[in-house]
Amino acid sequence: MGFDVGMIVTGKVSGIKKFGAFVTLEDKRSGLVHISEVANSYVEDITAHLEEGQEVKVKIIGIDETGRINLSIKKAQEPAERATPAPRAPRPQAASQVRDRGSFRQQAAPAPKGPVTFEDQLKQFMQESSSKMSGLEMYSAKKSTRRKSKG
């Protein structure tokens, strides 16, 4: 029987290594299922998913010039069987948050849209600057106190 890329065939696991599993196909030919092609989730230990002698459905994903067959178990599954990735939380808007020593802190809400006078912008800048400076002074004071107590 000839094998073509894209075919889904059944085989038996004939050997397991750290990097993947060897699967014997029809015509006594064998192929390799790389560890990254075993499941849709991260596979740390392949023996948790496969065992020798187990019959598996695999998809042929490649045949190189020397005749080696690359197989995938996860691509042979029906789309409904595939695990859908967990939805991610939305990322915070970069303009409204500032990185502060390993954590995020909220900045003041952005000024309302529309005509804003220069004095309003200057006032807002001075308030933000004052807030940042006081935080920096507190951090510097804590740091200098630690240096004095260690010495």
Secondary structure, DSSP 8 states (H G I E B T S, - for coil): ----TT-EEEEEEEEEETTEEEEE-GGG-EEEEEGGGS-SS--S-GGGT--TT-EEEEEEEEE-TT--EEEESGGGS-TTTS-----------GGGEEEETTEEEE------SS---HHHHHHHHHHHHHHHHHHHHHHHHHHHHHHHHH-
